[in-house]
């Protein structure tokens, strides 16, 4: 099982859900070009009973190795202009977690 990197976010005020989704659709794929990344998927978040979360989106990435490889690659690609972040990027509310497995993956057996 690869490591997981969870990126929770919410679009800034004034950015439509459609514009945010369009940008993030492409940005997830830009991120997956970095060495070590295996897969990614985006999710829309809906609060569960008793929860009010500040984030409305989740990007889940699977990666192998040290996440610093990805961070370095991403910073280099932004600096070189290979990745151009939208004007609203600094206003996005982010919360990120690096998740490393501590136990084996348990799968429900098929009947």
N, C-alpha and C positions, 0 to 999 in steps of 0.2 A: 504494500500500500504506500503510495507516495505521500509526502507531506501535503498539508492544505494551507492555503493562504486565503483568508476571508476578508473581503473589503466591503464594509457596510457604507452606504452613502445616501445622501438626499440631495436632489437638485436645488440650486439656489433659487431664491424668490425671483420671479420674472422669467425663468427658463421653463418653457413648456415641457410636459412629460414626453411629448413626441420628439422634441429637439434633444432632450437628455438621452432618451433611448437610442436615437440615431447616432449621437456621438459615442455613447458607451458601447454600442454594438461594434463599431470600428475599433475603439480603444482596447477592448478586450482582445481582439485579434492582433493588435500591435504588441500588446504585452506578451502574447504567446510566441512571438518571434524570438524572445530572449532565451538564452541557453538554460536548460534545466526545467523549463515548463513543459508539462505533459498535456494538460487540458484545461479548459475553463468553461464556465457556464454562468449566466446571469439569472437572477431571480427577483421578482417583485415581492416585497414583504407586506404581510398583513398582520397586524397585532393579534395576538392570541388573547384569551380571556385574562384580564387583569394586567395586560402589558400595554404600555404606550411608548413606542420606540421613537427615537429621534431620526431614525433612518428608514427609508422606504425601498431601498434596493440592496441586493447582495451580489457581488461577483465572487464566485468560488473558483479558485485556481488550484490545480494539482501540480506539484513540482518535486523534483528530485535534487538532492544535494543541498548546498547552502543558499539561502535566499539572497544573500549579499551579491551573488553573481547577477541575479535579475535586477536588483536595485542599481548596481553599477552600470549594467547594460542600458537600463532605462534612462538613467541620468545622462549617459554619453549620447544616446540617440536624441534626447530632448535638446541637449547642448548643440548637437550638430545640425539640428533642424529636420532630422529624419522623422521625428514625431513633433507635431505642432499641437499644443494644447489650446482649447478654446479660451476666449477672453473670460468666460465665467468660471474657469477651473479653480482659481483661488477661493471662490465663495462656496464651493461644494463642501458639505459637512461629511467628513470621512471618519471611520473608525476601522482599524485593521488589526487582524490577529493572525499570527503564524502558529499553525497547529502541527505538532509532531506526534505521531502515534506512540502510545505508551503500552498498548496491548494489541493483540491480533484482531483482525477484522472478523466479526462473527456474522454469518449469513444464515438466514432462516432456511432450514432444509426443505426441499421440494417434496410434496406428498407423492 
